[in-house]
Amino acid sequence: MNPMSTRLREVWLALRSRPGLPADSAIGKEPPLRGELFSAAQMEHHGKVLAARHRLMPGHPPDRLLGRLSENGKILVDACRLLMVAVTENRRIAPAGEWLLDNFYLIEEQIRTAKRHLPKGYSRELPRLRNGPANGLPRVYDLALEIIAHGDGRVDPENLSRFIAAYQSITVLRLGELWAIPIMLRLALIEHLRRVAARVAASRVDQNLADSWADRMLTMAGTDPKNLILIIADMARSTPPMSGAFVAELARRLQGRNAALALPLTWIEQQLGKSGQSIEQLVRVENQQQAGDQVSIGNSIGSLRFLGAMDWPELVETMSQVETTLRKDPVGVYGRMDFATRDRYRHAVERIAKRGRLSEPEVARAAIALARAGAASVATDSAETTSNPANLRSHARAAHVGEYLIGRGRPELERRAGLRHFGLVWLQNPGGRAALALYLGGIFLLTSGFSWSLLTQASGAPSWLLPILAVMAVLGTSQLAVALGNWLASLLATPHALPRMDCSAGIPAQARTLVATPTLLGSAHGIETLLESLEVRFLANRDAHLHFALLTDLHDAPSETLPGDQSLVDKAARGVAALNTKYPHPNGNYFFLFHRPRRWNTRDGTWMGYERTRGKLMDLNALLRGDNAVRHHAPAHRDGARDARSATRVDTRGGSDRATRHGGTLFADHRRRADVSKSALRDYVRRRHPAPARRRPGDGRCHGAPAQSAAIRPRAGPRFRRLRHPAATRGGEPARLQSLALRAPAWAGREKRA
C-alpha cells in the first residue's frame, strides 16, 4: 500500500473513531434522510398523520441541536479533506463527491448562518416531542426532517405550505415554531448532507483500498506473473471488505487486462457466492447508490440556496393562524400596516399566551372580540354624535385590535387571558399612573437605605451632630440613588417603535405628506446648496403624494429689513419654481417655499425669526390647519400645500424612501388618533414634540429638548439624526432634523375657537 493510500486510511480511521460520537451514530452507519418520495397531496396527508401522532413533553430538556450541528460541521470538513486527498492523488471520485467539493463553500456558509441564527438555548423554548425517533427534539425539527426525507433533500414551496397547513388543521403550531422553520430546514439539510457525505467518504476509502491492491497486482503481473498468487494470498488474508465500492473498483481495474488477473476476480466471485451475491450485482448496486447520492446532494445544495432566497416572512404570515385572525380587525387597519408593526402585534400575542392560560390563536381571537365590542360601542354612540361628540371620539381607538395588544386596552386583554405579572415582569408593566410613583419610591428607598447604612457608622457621635450628618448623607446618597434609578428605569421601560402603515407601494392620497426643511437664508451660495439638497431628497424619496417645503428665515438684524434680504428671498423662490418646472406634478407642485419676515424680540433687542426652528414648525402646522393669520411670504404657491395631511422633518442624508416610511408612520398615527379627544392629542404631541423652547440669555437663540423620547425606539424605526445642513451659515441655526407633529384634525381647531 503506497504512502498516499496509507494517509487516506489514517484520515478515515480518525474520522470514524471521533470521540464523543455514540456508537449507533458513528459516521457511515446512519443512512441518509431518504424515505418514500411524496407528492404535494401525499405530503398533505402525511402532515395530518404526523399531527395526530405527535405528543409533547413537559418542561425544557437540554438543547441537543447545537452540539449536533457542530459535530456535523466537523464531519463534513473531514469528509471533504478525505476527498481532497484523493483528488491530489489523481484518483477518480464519485459525482456526489464532486458536488460536495464544488459547493463546500456554500455548506460552510450555511453552517455559520445556522450557528448565528440558533443561539444557545433557543431551541429549549420550542415544544419537544416525547415519542418517536425524534424523542426530546423540537417538534418543528421533526417536521423539517420529514420534509427533507420525503423530498430527498428538495424543499418545494408548495409541498411545504400544504404540509404545514395540513398539520395545523389538526394541531396548531406556535408563532415561534413557524419562524423556526427556516433554521430547522437548514439544520435538517446539513444533517442530510452529513449522512450522504459520510457514505461517500466510506465508499472512497474502500475504493482506495481496491486501487492499492489493483496497483500491486498489475505491477506484479507485468514484472513477475508467477508471484501474482502471493499478492492474491495477501489480499485474502487481509479479509478486504466485500462492499460495492471495493468490488466495483477492483473489477473496473482488473477486468480485461490479463488472463492471470482473472484469478483475484474468481476468488471475489466465490466469496460473494457464499452470500448469494455476484460481482455484476454489486456493481449495479454501487452505480445506483452513486446516482442516488448525487441526486441527494444536488437537491440539498439547491435547497440551501432556496432557503436564502425565499421570502419567509410572507410564508410565515400565510401559514400563521394568529395572522389570519388579526387580519379580521374591525376597522381594517391591521392588514394595511407594514411588516414590522404586524410583527410587533404578533409578538404581543405570543408574550401574552406564553404567560397566560390561553393559546396564541385564542389570545388573537380575544383581542378581535374586544375590538369588535369597541366597534359596536362606536356604532351605538353614533346617534349621540351631534349632542356629545366626545363620546364617539373616546371609543374610536377601541375598534382597532392594536389598542388591546400594544395600547391602553392591553390590561383588559391580559385579564381575559388569565395573565398575572410577577417580579420584573410586573415592574415592566406598571401602568402610566404608577410609573412616577414607582420611580420616586425607588429613589426614596435607595436614598433611605444608603443614608441609614452611613448613619449607623456614626453611632458614637454627639446627638447634636446626627441631624447634620443625616442631611449630608441624604444629599450625598440621593445623587447615587437617582443615577441607579435612572439606570434601572432604562432597563425596565423598554422603548418601542411607533406603528406604521405599509407605504411600500407609495403614499396613499389620504396620507399626503409634506417634508419640511427649516433653515436660514444667509448667502446665494448657501441657497444653491440648499436647493441642490432639496432636489437630491426628492429624487431619493419620489412619490406622487410626497411634497417638499423650505421653511426659511433671515439672520438676526438690527432692523426689520436689510438691503440684500429681498434678493435672497427672490433667489430661493426662483429656485423652487425652477424645480417645479423641472419636475412637474400632475396635480399641483412638488416643492414649496414658506418664508417668514423678522419680528422684534424685546428681550434680546433684535429683529429675528419668531421662535426660530420651533416657530417655523408651529407656523407651518397652523397653516396646514387653515389658520390664515400666519404671516408667511410664500411666493411659490403656498395654497397647494394645504392639502397635506401630515408634515414631517426627515434626515437630509437619509437613505432612499426614508420619507415614505416616515409618512407611513404618520399615516398610522392618523388612523389611530384621528377621532380621539383633545387630551389624547395633547398626549400624542407631548410624545412627539420637543419640550417647550427655552431661551438662553444673551445668545438670541431658542433651544428645545430632543424630539425623540423614550416612547420611540431609536433602533427599531427611522433614526432622525441631527445634521448640520450645508446651507446653514455662520451665525444661523443648523437645520436640525426631528419629527414634526401631524396636522391636527379639523374638530380640534373648532373646539379651540369655540
C-alpha positions in Angstrom: 0.0 0.0 0.0 1.5 3.3 -1.1 2.0 6.2 1.4 -0.8 8.2 0.0 -3.3 5.4 0.4 -2.0 4.9 3.9 -2.6 8.5 4.6 -6.2 8.1 3.3 -6.8 5.2 5.6 -5.5 7.1 8.6 -7.7 10.0 7.9 -10.7 7.7 7.6 -9.9 5.8 10.8 -9.5 9.0 12.7 -12.9 10.2 11.3 -14.7 7.0 12.3 -13.2 7.0 15.8 -14.0 10.6 16.7 -14.5 10.9 20.5 -17.9 11.9 21.7 -19.9 10.1 19.0 -22.3 7.5 20.2 -21.8 4.0 18.8 -25.1 4.0 17.0 -24.4 7.3 15.2 -20.8 6.7 14.1 -20.0 8.1 10.7 -21.2 6.0 7.8 -23.6 4.0 9.9 -26.7 6.3 9.7 -28.5 6.1 6.4 -29.4 9.3 4.6 -32.7 11.0 5.2 -34.3 9.3 2.3 -37.9 8.0 2.5 -40.6 7.4 0.0 -41.0 10.4 -2.3 -44.3 12.1 -1.7 -46.3 14.4 -4.0 -48.0 17.5 -2.7 -51.2 15.6 -1.9 -49.3 12.9 -0.2 -47.3 15.4 1.9 -50.6 17.0 2.9 -51.9 13.6 4.1 -48.6 12.8 5.9 -48.9 16.1 7.8 -52.2 15.1 9.2 -50.9 11.7 10.2 -47.9 13.3 12.0 -50.1 15.8 13.8 -52.2 13.0 15.2 -49.1 11.0 16.2 -47.0 13.7 17.9 -47.1 14.0 21.7 -45.4 16.9 23.5 -43.3 16.5 26.7 -43.5 18.9 29.6 -40.5 21.0 30.6 -37.5 22.1 28.7 -34.8 19.4 28.3 -31.2 20.3 27.3 -30.5 21.6 23.9 -29.1 18.9 21.6 -29.2 20.7 18.2 -26.2 23.0 18.6 -24.0 20.0 19.6 -25.3 18.0 16.6 -24.7 21.0 14.3 -21.1 21.4 15.5 -20.4 17.6 15.0 -22.0 17.6 11.6 -19.8 20.5 10.6 -16.6 18.7 11.7 -17.6 15.5 9.9 -18.3 17.4 6.7 -14.9 19.1 6.9 -13.2 15.8 7.5 -15.0 14.1 4.6 -14.1 16.9 2.2 -10.5 16.6 3.4 -10.6 12.9 2.6 -11.9 13.6 -0.9 -9.3 16.3 -1.5 -6.5 13.8 -0.7 -8.0 11.5 -3.3 -8.1 14.4 -5.8 -4.5 15.3 -5.2 -3.6 11.6 -5.9 -5.5 11.9 -9.2 -8.0 9.3 -8.3 -11.5 9.2 -9.7 -14.1 10.3 -7.2 -17.9 9.8 -7.3 -20.1 12.5 -8.8 -21.6 13.1 -5.3 -18.1 13.8 -4.1 -17.5 16.3 -6.8 -20.8 18.1 -5.9 -19.6 18.2 -2.3 -16.2 19.7 -3.1 -17.5 22.2 -5.6 -20.2 23.6 -3.2 -18.4 23.2 0.1 -18.0 26.9 0.5 -21.8 27.2 0.5 -22.1 24.4 3.1 -19.6 26.2 5.4 -21.6 29.4 4.9 -24.8 27.7 5.8 -23.3 26.2 8.9 -22.1 29.6 10.1 -25.5 31.0 9.4 -27.2 28.2 11.3 -25.0 28.8 14.3 -25.6 32.5 14.2 -29.4 32.1 13.9 -29.6 29.3 16.5 -28.2 30.9 19.7 -27.7 28.8 22.8 -30.9 27.9 24.5 -33.1 29.0 21.5 -34.5 25.6 20.8 -35.2 25.0 24.5 -38.2 27.3 24.2 -39.7 25.2 21.4 -42.2 22.4 22.2 -40.4 19.0 22.4 -41.6 15.5 21.4 -41.8 12.7 23.9 -42.4 9.9 21.4 -41.0 8.5 18.2 -37.4 8.7 16.7 -37.2 12.4 17.5 -37.8 12.0 21.2 -36.6 15.0 23.1 -36.1 17.1 19.9 -38.2 20.1 18.9 -41.4 19.3 17.1 -40.7 21.7 14.3 -37.3 20.0 13.8 -39.0 16.6 13.3 -41.3 18.3 10.7 -38.2 19.5 8.9 -36.7 16.1 8.9 -39.9 14.6 7.4 -39.9 17.3 4.7 -36.3 16.5 3.8 -36.7 12.7 3.9 -39.8 12.6 1.7 -38.4 15.1 -0.8 -34.8 13.6 -1.0 -33.4 16.9 0.1 -35.6 19.0 -2.1 -37.6 21.8 -0.4 -40.6 22.7 -2.6 -42.7 25.7 -1.6 -46.0 24.1 -2.5 -45.2 20.9 -0.7 -44.0 22.8 2.3 -47.1 25.1 2.5 -49.6 22.2 2.1 -47.7 20.1 4.6 -47.7 22.8 7.3 -51.3 23.8 6.6 -52.4 20.1 6.9 -50.5 19.7 10.1 -52.1 22.8 11.6 -55.6 21.6 10.6 -55.0 19.1 13.4 -52.5 20.8 15.7 -51.7 24.5 15.6 -48.0 25.4 15.6 -46.9 28.3 17.7 -45.5 31.5 16.2 -42.0 30.7 17.4 -42.2 27.3 15.6 -43.3 28.9 12.4 -40.4 31.3 12.5 -38.1 28.4 13.3 -39.0 26.5 10.2 -36.2 28.1 8.0 -33.4 27.4 10.5 -34.8 23.9 11.2 -34.8 23.1 7.5 -31.3 24.3 7.3 -30.3 22.0 10.2 -32.1 19.1 8.6 -30.3 19.7 5.2 -26.9 19.8 6.9 -27.8 16.6 8.7 -28.8 15.0 5.4 -25.6 16.2 3.8 -23.5 14.9 6.6 -25.0 11.4 6.2 -24.5 11.3 2.5 -21.0 12.7 2.8 -20.2 10.1 5.3 -21.3 7.3 2.9 -19.4 8.9 0.0 -16.3 9.0 2.2 -16.7 5.4 3.3 -17.0 4.4 -0.4 -13.9 6.4 -1.2 -11.9 4.6 1.4 -13.0 1.2 0.0 -12.1 2.4 -3.5 -8.7 3.5 -2.3 -8.1 0.0 -0.8 -9.2 -1.6 -4.1 -6.9 0.7 -6.0 -3.9 -0.2 -3.8 -4.4 -4.0 -4.3 -5.1 -3.4 -8.1 -1.8 -1.4 -8.4 0.2 -4.2 -6.7 -1.4 -6.9 -8.8 -0.9 -5.0 -12.1 2.7 -4.3 -11.2 3.4 -8.0 -10.3 1.6 -9.3 -13.4 3.8 -7.1 -15.6 7.1 -8.0 -13.9 6.8 -11.5 -12.3 3.4 -13.2 -13.1 4.5 -16.3 -11.2 4.4 -14.5 -7.9 1.0 -12.9 -8.5 -0.5 -15.7 -6.4 1.3 -14.4 -3.4 -0.3 -10.9 -3.8 -3.7 -12.6 -4.1 -3.0 -14.6 -0.9 -2.0 -11.5 0.9 -5.3 -9.9 -0.1 -7.3 -12.9 1.0 -5.5 -13.0 4.4 -6.3 -9.2 4.9 -10.1 -10.0 4.7 -11.0 -7.0 2.5 -14.5 -5.6 2.8 -16.8 -7.1 0.2 -18.6 -3.7 -0.3 -20.0 -2.5 -3.5 -17.4 0.3 -3.8 -14.4 -2.2 -3.2 -15.7 -4.8 -5.6 -16.8 -2.4 -8.3 -13.4 -0.5 -8.3 -11.3 -3.7 -8.2 -13.4 -5.2 -11.1 -13.0 -2.0 -13.1 -9.2 -2.0 -12.7 -8.6 -5.8 -13.4 -11.3 -6.9 -15.9 -10.0 -7.3 -19.5 -6.3 -6.7 -18.6 -4.6 -10.1 -18.4 -5.7 -13.7 -18.1 -3.7 -14.0 -14.9 -5.7 -11.2 -13.3 -8.9 -13.3 -13.6 -7.8 -15.3 -10.5 -8.5 -12.5 -7.9 -11.8 -11.8 -9.6 -12.6 -15.5 -9.4 -11.8 -15.5 -5.7 -14.0 -12.5 -5.1 -16.8 -14.2 -7.0 -16.5 -17.2 -4.8 -16.6 -15.1 -1.6 -19.7 -13.3 -2.8 -21.4 -16.5 -3.8 -21.4 -17.6 -0.2 -23.9 -14.8 0.5 -25.9 -15.2 -2.7 -24.3 -12.2 -4.4 -22.2 -11.6 -7.6 -19.8 -9.0 -8.9 -22.3 -7.8 -11.5 -25.0 -7.3 -8.8 -22.7 -5.3 -6.5 -21.5 -3.2 -9.4 -25.1 -2.4 -10.3 -26.0 -1.6 -6.7 -22.9 0.7 -6.4 -23.8 2.6 -9.5 -27.4 3.1 -8.3 -26.1 4.3 -4.9 -23.7 6.8 -6.5 -26.5 8.1 -8.7 -28.8 8.4 -5.7 -26.1 10.2 -3.6 -25.5 12.6 -6.5 -29.2 13.5 -6.7 -29.5 13.8 -2.9 -26.5 16.2 -2.6 -27.7 18.2 -5.7 -31.1 18.6 -4.2 -29.7 19.6 -0.8 -27.4 22.2 -2.3 -30.2 23.6 -4.3 -32.4 23.7 -1.2 -29.8 25.6 0.8 -29.7 28.2 -2.0 -33.5 28.3 -2.0 -33.6 28.9 1.8 -31.6 32.0 1.4 -33.7 33.4 -1.5 -37.2 32.6 -0.2 -39.5 35.3 1.3 -40.0 33.6 4.6 -42.0 36.4 6.3 -44.6 36.1 3.6 -44.8 32.4 4.0 -45.0 32.5 7.8 -47.8 35.1 7.7 -49.6 32.9 5.2 -49.4 29.9 7.5 -50.0 31.7 10.8 -53.4 31.3 12.3 -52.7 34.3 14.5 -52.1 36.4 11.5 -55.3 35.2 9.9 -57.2 36.1 13.0 -55.7 39.6 13.4 -56.5 40.5 9.8 -60.1 40.4 10.9 -59.5 43.8 12.6 -62.9 45.6 12.6 -61.5 48.8 11.2 -59.4 47.0 8.6 -56.2 48.8 9.6 -54.1 45.8 10.7 -53.8 44.4 7.2 -52.5 47.7 5.8 -49.7 48.1 8.3 -46.1 47.4 7.5 -44.4 44.1 8.4 -42.6 45.4 11.5 -45.8 46.7 13.0 -47.7 43.5 12.3 -44.8 41.5 13.8 -44.9 43.6 16.9 -48.6 42.8 17.3 -47.9 39.1 16.8 -45.1 39.2 19.4 -47.6 40.8 21.8 -49.9 37.8 21.3 -47.0 35.4 21.8 -45.9 37.0 25.1 -49.5 37.1 26.5 -50.1 33.4 25.5 -46.7 32.4 27.0 -47.6 33.7 30.5 -51.4 33.2 30.3 -53.8 30.3 30.1 -54.9 30.9 26.5 -53.2 29.7 23.4 -51.9 32.1 20.8 -54.9 31.8 18.4 -57.3 32.2 21.4 -55.5 35.4 22.5 -55.8 36.7 19.0 -59.5 35.9 18.9 -60.0 37.6 22.3 -58.3 40.7 21.0 -60.5 40.7 17.9 -63.6 40.2 20.2 -62.6 43.2 22.3 -62.1 45.3 19.1 -65.5 44.3 17.8 -67.0 45.2 21.1 -65.3 48.6 20.8 -66.6 49.0 17.2 -70.1 48.2 18.4 -69.9 50.8 21.1 -68.9 53.4 18.4 -71.9 52.4 16.4 -74.1 52.7 19.5 -72.8 56.1 20.3 -73.1 57.4 16.7 -76.6 58.6 17.4 -75.3 60.8 20.1 -72.6 62.4 18.0 -74.4 65.6 17.5 -75.1 66.2 21.1 -72.0 64.7 22.6 -69.2 64.2 20.0 -66.7 63.3 22.7 -68.5 60.0 23.2 -67.7 58.8 19.7 -64.2 60.1 19.8 -63.4 58.3 23.1 -64.4 54.9 21.7 -62.9 55.2 18.2 -59.5 53.7 19.1 -61.2 50.8 20.8 -62.3 49.5 17.4 -58.7 48.7 16.4 -57.1 45.4 17.6 -53.8 47.2 18.3 -55.4 49.1 21.2 -55.6 45.7 23.1 -52.2 44.4 22.0 -49.9 47.4 22.5 -52.2 50.2 23.7 -54.2 51.2 26.7 -56.6 48.3 26.4 -53.9 45.6 26.9 -54.7 45.1 30.6 -58.2 44.1 29.7 -56.9 41.5 27.2 -54.4 40.2 29.8 -57.2 39.8 32.3 -59.1 37.7 29.7 -56.1 35.6 29.1 -55.6 35.0 32.8 -52.2 36.6 32.8 -50.6 37.8 36.1 -47.5 39.8 36.4 -44.8 38.8 38.9 -41.4 40.2 39.7 -39.6 42.1 37.0 -42.5 41.4 34.5 -44.8 43.4 36.8 -42.3 46.2 37.1 -42.0 46.4 33.3 -45.8 46.8 33.1 -46.5 49.3 35.9 -49.1 51.4 34.1 -48.9 55.0 33.3 -50.2 56.3 36.7 -48.0 54.1 38.8 -44.8 54.7 36.9 -44.0 58.0 38.6 -44.8 56.6 42.0 -42.5 53.6 41.4 -39.7 55.8 40.1 -39.8 58.3 43.0 -40.5 55.5 45.5 -37.5 53.6 44.3 -35.2 56.6 44.6 -36.6 57.3 48.1 -36.0 53.7 49.2 -32.4 53.7 47.8 -31.7 57.1 49.4 -33.0 55.9 52.8 -31.1 52.6 52.6 -27.8 54.3 51.7 -28.3 57.1 54.3 -29.1 54.6 57.1 -26.1 52.5 56.3 -23.9 55.6 56.7 -25.6 56.8 59.8 -25.1 53.5 61.5 -21.4 54.1 61.3 -21.8 57.3 63.4 -23.5 55.7 66.3 -21.0 57.2 68.8 -21.4 60.8 67.5 -23.0 63.5 69.7 -26.7 63.9 69.3 -26.5 67.5 68.0 -24.3 66.2 65.1 -26.6 63.5 63.9 -29.1 65.8 62.1 -26.3 67.5 60.3 -24.8 64.1 59.3 -28.3 62.9 58.2 -28.7 65.9 55.9 -25.3 65.4 54.4 -25.9 61.7 54.0 -29.2 62.3 52.2 -27.7 64.9 49.9 -24.8 62.6 49.0 -26.7 59.4 48.6 -29.6 60.9 46.7 -27.3 61.5 43.8 -26.3 57.8 43.7 -29.9 56.8 44.1 -31.1 59.0 41.2 -28.4 57.6 39.0 -29.3 54.0 39.9 -33.0 54.8 39.5 -32.4 56.2 36.0 -30.3 53.1 35.1 -33.0 50.7 36.3 -35.7 52.7 34.6 -33.9 52.5 31.3 -33.7 48.7 31.7 -37.3 48.2 32.7 -39.0 50.8 30.5 -38.4 49.3 27.0 -39.0 51.8 24.2 -40.9 50.7 21.1 -41.2 52.0 17.5 -44.4 53.7 16.6 -46.9 51.8 14.4 -46.5 52.4 10.7 -48.8 51.8 7.7 -47.4 50.0 4.7 -46.5 52.6 2.1 -44.1 50.4 0.1 -46.3 50.8 -2.9 -46.5 54.6 -2.4 -48.1 57.0 0.0 -51.9 57.0 -0.5 -53.7 60.2 -1.4 -55.4 60.4 2.1 -51.9 60.4 3.7 -50.4 63.2 1.6 -47.2 64.2 3.4 -45.2 67.4 3.4 -41.4 67.1 4.1 -40.3 70.4 5.7 -36.7 71.7 6.0 -36.3 74.6 8.4 -33.2 76.7 7.6 -31.9 80.2 7.2 -31.2 82.3 4.1 -27.7 83.6 4.5 -25.9 83.7 1.1 -26.5 83.0 -2.5 -24.1 80.0 -2.4 -25.9 78.6 0.6 -29.3 78.9 -1.2 -27.9 77.0 -4.2 -26.6 74.2 -2.0 -29.9 74.1 -0.2 -31.9 73.7 -3.4 -29.5 71.0 -4.6 -30.0 69.1 -1.4 -33.8 69.5 -1.7 -33.6 68.0 -5.2 -31.5 65.1 -4.0 -34.0 64.3 -1.2 -36.8 64.5 -3.8 -35.1 62.0 -6.1 -34.4 59.6 -3.2 -38.0 59.7 -2.0 -40.0 60.3 -5.1 -43.7 59.8 -4.6 -46.8 61.4 -6.1 -48.2 62.3 -2.7 -44.9 63.4 -1.0 -44.1 67.1 -1.2 -41.1 69.1 -0.1 -41.0 72.6 1.5 -38.4 75.0 2.7 -39.2 76.9 5.9 -36.9 79.9 5.8 -35.9 82.9 8.0 -33.3 85.6 7.6 -30.5 86.1 10.0 -30.9 88.4 13.1 -30.6 92.1 12.2 -30.8 95.5 13.9 -33.7 96.4 11.6 -36.7 94.5 10.1 -35.2 94.5 6.6 -31.7 94.8 5.2 -30.7 95.8 1.6 -29.8 92.3 0.5 -32.8 90.5 2.0 -35.2 90.6 -0.9 -32.6 89.3 -3.4 -32.0 86.2 -1.2 -35.8 85.5 -0.9 -36.2 86.0 -4.7 -33.4 83.7 -5.5 -34.9 81.0 -3.3 -38.3 81.5 -4.9 -36.8 81.2 -8.4 -35.0 78.1 -7.4 -38.2 76.4 -6.0 -40.1 77.5 -9.1 -37.4 76.0 -11.4 -37.6 72.7 -9.5 -41.4 72.7 -10.0 -40.8 73.3 -13.7 -38.2 70.6 -14.0 -40.3 68.0 -12.1 -44.0 68.8 -12.9 -46.6 67.3 -10.6 -49.9 66.1 -12.2 -52.0 67.9 -9.6 -50.1 70.9 -8.3 -46.4 71.2 -7.2 -43.8 69.0 -5.5 -41.9 72.0 -4.0 -43.0 74.9 -1.8 -41.3 77.8 -0.1 -42.6 79.3 3.2 -40.6 82.4 4.2 -41.3 84.5 7.3 -40.3 88.1 8.0 -38.4 89.2 11.0 -40.2 90.1 14.2 -39.0 92.3 17.0 -37.6 90.4 20.1 -38.0 92.8 23.0 -35.9 90.6 25.4 -32.9 90.3 23.1 -33.4 93.7 21.4 -33.1 92.4 17.9 -35.1 91.5 14.8 -35.3 87.8 14.2 -37.4 84.9 13.1 -40.1 84.1 15.7 -39.0 81.1 17.8 -36.5 80.1 15.2 -37.0 76.4 14.2 -39.8 75.7 16.6 -41.6 78.8 15.4 -41.3 77.7 11.8 -42.8 74.3 12.6 -45.6 75.9 14.7 -46.5 78.3 11.9 -46.5 75.5 9.3 -48.8 73.5 11.4 -51.1 76.5 11.8 -51.1 77.0 8.1 -52.0 73.3 7.4 -54.8 73.7 9.9 -56.2 76.6 7.9 -55.1 79.5 10.1 -54.9 82.4 7.7 -53.4 84.7 10.4 -50.0 83.1 10.0 -47.6 85.5 8.4 -45.9 83.7 5.5 -44.5 85.4 2.4 -44.8 82.4 0.1 -44.1 83.2 -3.5 -44.2 79.5 -4.5 -47.9 78.5 -4.3 -48.4 78.1 -0.6 -52.1 77.3 -1.1 -51.2 74.0 -2.8 -49.7 72.7 0.5 -52.9 72.9 2.4 -54.0 69.5 1.1 -51.2 67.9 3.0 -52.5 65.5 5.7 -49.3 65.5 7.7 -45.9 67.1 7.8 -42.5 65.8 8.9 -38.8 66.5 9.0 -36.5 63.7 7.8 -32.8 63.1 7.7 -31.3 65.2 4.8 -28.7 62.4 4.4 -31.1 59.5 4.9 -31.4 56.6 2.5 -33.9 56.1 -0.2 -37.6 56.0 0.7 -37.0 57.2 4.3 -39.5 60.0 3.9 -42.0 57.4 2.5 -41.6 55.2 5.6 -41.9 58.1 7.9 -45.1 59.2 6.1 -46.4 55.7 6.8 -45.8 56.2 10.5 -47.7 59.5 10.4 -50.5 57.8 8.5 -50.8 55.1 11.1 -51.0 57.8 13.8 -53.8 59.4 11.8 -55.7 56.2 11.6 -55.4 55.5 15.2 -55.8 59.0 16.5 -57.9 61.0 14.1 -61.0 60.8 16.2 -59.6 60.9 19.7 -60.2 63.7 22.3 -58.1 66.7 22.7 -56.5 65.3 25.8 -55.3 62.3 23.7 -54.0 64.6 21.0 -52.0 66.6 23.6 -50.6 63.3 24.9 -49.5 62.4 21.4 -47.9 65.8 20.8 -46.0 65.6 24.1 -44.5 62.3 23.0 -43.6 63.6 19.5 -42.6 67.2 20.2 -39.5 68.6 21.9 -40.0 70.3 25.2 -41.2 74.0 25.1 -38.4 76.2 23.7 -36.4 78.0 26.3 -34.2 81.0 25.6 -30.7 81.3 27.0 -29.9 84.9 27.9 -27.5 86.7 25.6 -27.3 84.3 22.7 -30.5 85.2 20.9 -31.4 81.6 20.2 -34.3 79.3 21.2 -33.3 75.8 22.4 -35.6 72.8 22.6 -35.2 69.3 24.1 -34.5 66.4 21.8 -37.6 65.4 19.8 -37.1 61.7 20.3 -38.4 60.5 23.7 -38.4 57.1 25.5 -41.7 56.3 23.7 -39.8 55.8 20.4 -37.3 53.0 20.0 -34.3 54.5 18.3 -33.0 51.3 16.8 -36.3 50.0 15.5 -37.7 52.9 13.5 -36.2 55.6 11.4 -33.3 57.3 13.0 -33.7 61.1 12.9 -30.1 62.2 13.3 -29.3 65.9 13.8 -27.1 67.0 11.0 -25.9 70.5 10.1 -27.3 71.4 6.7 -24.8 72.8 4.2 -26.9 75.9 3.8 -26.7 76.9 7.5 -24.1 79.7 7.6 -22.2 81.3 10.3 -24.5 83.0 12.9 -27.5 81.0 11.8 -29.2 77.9 13.2 -28.3 74.4 12.0 -31.1 72.6 10.2 -31.7 70.0 12.9 -33.8 67.1 11.9 -36.6 65.9 14.1 -40.2 64.8 13.7 -43.0 67.4 13.4 -46.5 67.0 14.8 -49.0 65.8 12.3 -51.8 68.0 11.2 -54.4 68.3 13.9 -57.9 67.2 12.9 -60.4 69.9 11.9 -62.5 69.4 15.0 -59.5 70.5 17.2 -59.5 73.9 15.7 -63.3 74.2 16.0 -63.2 73.4 19.7 -60.4 75.9 20.2 -62.3 78.7 18.5 -65.5 77.7 20.4 
